[in-house]
Amino acid sequence: MQAEEVDLKTSARHWTEAAKKVRGLVKDVYTRAHVVDKPVAWAMMSMVNEIFVAMDVQPVYPENYAGLCATKRVGDPFIQRAEADGFSDVTCSYARIGLGYTGLWKDSGQIPDFAPDGGMAKPVMLIGSSLACDTRYKWFQAFSRYLDVPCYNFDLPMPPPGRPRRAGVLMHYLDYALAQYRGLIEFMEKTLGKKMDWDKLDEVVRRSQESNEYWYKSYILAATADPCPMPAEDALNCFVPAFFMSGTVEALDFYRDLYREVKERVDKKIGIIPEEKYRLIWGGGLPPWHTMDIFNHVQERGAIFVYQMSYQPFAPVEIPDSLKDPLLRMVLMRSVPAGIRVAQDSGMSESMNINNFSYNSPMFFVEPFRAQGVVMSMLRSCRGTSIGQLHQKRLLEKRSIVPVLVLESDMCDVRDHSEADWKRNLDAFFETLEARRQAQ
């Protein structure tokens, strides 16, 4: 099967039809925000898109837009504008692109003419959260100052693994997350002058739950199959509907089609490269969106990333159909606050299997996915996805036989990326893999 022809030399090839559709879905989101008669909200990736769908709000996600700008190699003017306003060059580059975007918009009174897909339409509200990243509260508060738009931040804590198993603690976290969701809905009701349609939210959340199950099955099936039918670079496209369109009919259709395609490729033994010399895991850290063609270089060396840990689906949770509270269903489905589901896994500190794994360590993916190496992406401006990587590297080297490579870069700021260094380090890594392969 032929890979997709790409427009930019910096893009990765896409091998599945599903991955090729994502660009059109993304473009439609930004275009629609300019033309539909719906209020627009700028939001963090915080697992509340179902609420937007139920309240008939058009969400726009600055994180996703920053990645698009990086892919198009137009992020630098936004980054420079943000830094001119005093934002540090180690502040999240997603945030710097978004802040620079609003700064340039404020300067001229109009969306910068070089902004991809017509730019982000002006919102009537800003929704931030504390989930995972360290810039979120202040980032959206800064947006509010640039745009003079009301902002609401809600808190979703990430408890240490094991703590929620203590008596009474789990319910405390669940109650807290529910209260935060209810506070968000109250803010939106007040801002929009309309009430939540709880029956519609229930329908949307159930649709989202079904989408997640197809997404999960697709990723696990692809990672365990031999040959691998969908590489990590495709998976790094296919997460977009789950994170930024959850609860929509389009997202459900997308993941149904993705599962059918992956299963068909598995049944027909359609792989990506003629011979999988090396099966690898992308062991955390966001990829360099501005230089995704590095994945092409990896494939040319006979290697394939069979799984990526940057954006993972949630393991499906059995929720009784009789549960009528859609907010509680959202909390249970997403394991929010993050860490609760992992903490409940009885085998967390012992051997894991693919249906009961920790999302925090690539060590538990090596054996079930038959990986021969792990590559991590350490990002200068993203502590949320880079923290703990050196610890995980030491654990892997101590408890497994696979070599580990840590590459340094940034997901959007191309100034912090050296393609030559990456290729040199990857080539040395492949020499290690080949030496081990010959010794077997």
Secondary structure, 3 states (H helix, E strand, C coil): CCCCCCCCCCCCCCCCHHHHHHHHHHHHHHHHHHHCCCCEEEECCCCCHHHHHHCCCEEECHHHHHHHHHHCCCCHHHHHHHHHCCCCCCCCHHHHHHHHHHHHHHHHCCCCCCCHHHCCCCCCEEEEECCCCCCHHHHHHHHHHHHCCCEEEECCCCCCCCHHHCCCHHHHHHHHHHHHHHHHHHHHHHHHCCCCCHHHHHHHHHHHHHHHHHHHHHHHHHHHCCCCCCCHHHHHHHCHHHHHCCCCHHHHHHHHHHHHHHHHHHHCCCCCCCCCCEEEEECCCCCCHHHCCHHHHHHHCCEEEEEECCCCCCCCCCCCCCCCCHHHHHHHHHCCCCCHHHHHCCCCCCCCECCECCCCCCHHHHCCCCCCEEEEEEECCCHHHHCCHHHHHHHHHHHCCCCEEEEEECCCCHHHCCHHHHHHHHHHHHHHHHHHHHHC
